[in-house]
Amino acid sequence: MDGRWIAAVEATLPVTDPAVQFGFGVFETLAVRGGRALERGEHLARLAACAARLAVPLPEARDLEEALDRAAAGVPGGFGWLRVIASRSGRCAVFSGAMDPEEEGKKVTAVLLPWRRGVEEAFSGLKTLNYGANVFGLEEAARRGAEEGLWRNTRGHLAEGCSSNLFVVRHRSVFTPAPRDGILPGIVRGMAIEAARRLGLAVHEGKVRLPRLLVADEAFLTSSTRGVRPLVGFEGRPVGSGSPGPVTRAIARDVARVRGIARPGPDVVQR
């Protein structure tokens, strides 16, 4: 934290810090596999772009890279996540933790959240510490027996999950909401789009309305820490066959290859 390695219990911010008072800061969460931080350059580039938009000072890029590498090397078992947070005050911290390998590529269900995302909000498309709505959405999904909550935006289009990007598959075409619909374009989202194109699938970035998900052959979610996860249920009903589909499996394998991951996850491995 602020250039020094300290115990987590010592990593504190004063109540006057903008991050504490207003959630005014930026962050990135990276996957750790084999003790290394995945997509480090891409995440730091997005962090820098968000920080510039919000006038958040960052340490030198080289110092951040060294901190991320050291934190990744310290993850127990070499499988987990690490996070960098930066406040507008200039305070910056890097920390990490382990996660269950079964979470990567695990099939999930989702529900539609009762609230809407604004497409022209000040923080739209930025990864900021003002993250309470996302956590609240995940809590609502868990209360209703699902792992993820899907947002609609104020235009009525499907936008994204609380911690993931959404893809819908129909007749070998892949549909995903566009940035103009107020989403945060994820790093693995971009990889999935490129994987779909390499597989010869038509990719449509644009409006994704609710009926398209209801008649989908398949759907999946993407995130940096959990990769490509088959979305097998929505609002208590199966999506497609209710099992991970062939397009999802193929995209997950290709994304895992690009990321240098030997195994894309328990539910997307071809059995």
Secondary structure by P-SEA (a helix, b strand, c coil): ccccccccccccccccccccccccccbbbbbbccccccaaaaaaaaaaaaaaaaccccccaaaaaaaaaaaaaaccccccbbbbbbccccbbbbbccccccccccccbbbbbbcbbbbcccccccccccccaaaaaaaaaaaaacccbbbbbcccccccccccbbbbbbcccbbbbbcccccccccaaaaaaaaaaaaabbbbbcccccaaaaaaccccccccccccbbbbccccccccccccccaaaaaaaaaaaaaacccccccccccc
